Amino acid sequence: MNWLAHLHLADADGADRVGNLLPDMARKRECDAMPATIRRGVARHRFVDTYLDHHPMYFRSRARLKPPFRRFAGIIVDVFYDHYLTLHWATYCDVPMLDFVGEACASMMPHLGVLPPAPQRIIPRMCREGWLVGNGTIDGIARTLGRIDRRLSRPAGLAGAARYLEAEWDGFEADFLAFYPELIHAVDEWKSRPSSAG
């Protein structure tokens, strides 16, 4: 999942939220060196990614993408699913999305000092520039994919994959709506396990 979903699935705590974003911004050894309160969020992020990677709806969504984007299908579908989360936000969260994002961003700021340099830069920029809510539009999806593309060793023109969201709109939406409630349930079960402490 992309970052809005990871924050939605996090505890309402700044350290846990930071940890739920960190694996996409820092090396494994950097994540593993964080304080325990952040490592728990890191562990949840990893659980979510593993669960997603093995879910049949995720396979179905990835199959909707054709070359040259099939190679990056996992990244692209993560971003597409955040798009549908923004559209169906009220189904999954009682707090309006803008209020949730504002509070989540504010809660993470006191924890930036312990983070590696990359997330120290990325998290404030993400909050300042509205990345978390930007995926609510096709243009926003293209911008997000463009940012990811610039981080690749060989840029692949990922922004162009946004057209698949338009072409397969109903299919991707059906996949997401079947998948996300199951993910929420799986995360709730994961939280109850002693081994979830990170």
PyMOL commands that set and color helices and strands:
alter all, ss='L'
color gray80, all
select helices_A, chain A and resi 3-9+14-24+28-32+36-53+56-63+70-87+89-92+97-114+117-128+131-134+138-151+158-167+169-191+194-197
alter helices_A, ss='H'
color red, helices_A
deselect
rebuild
show_as cartoon
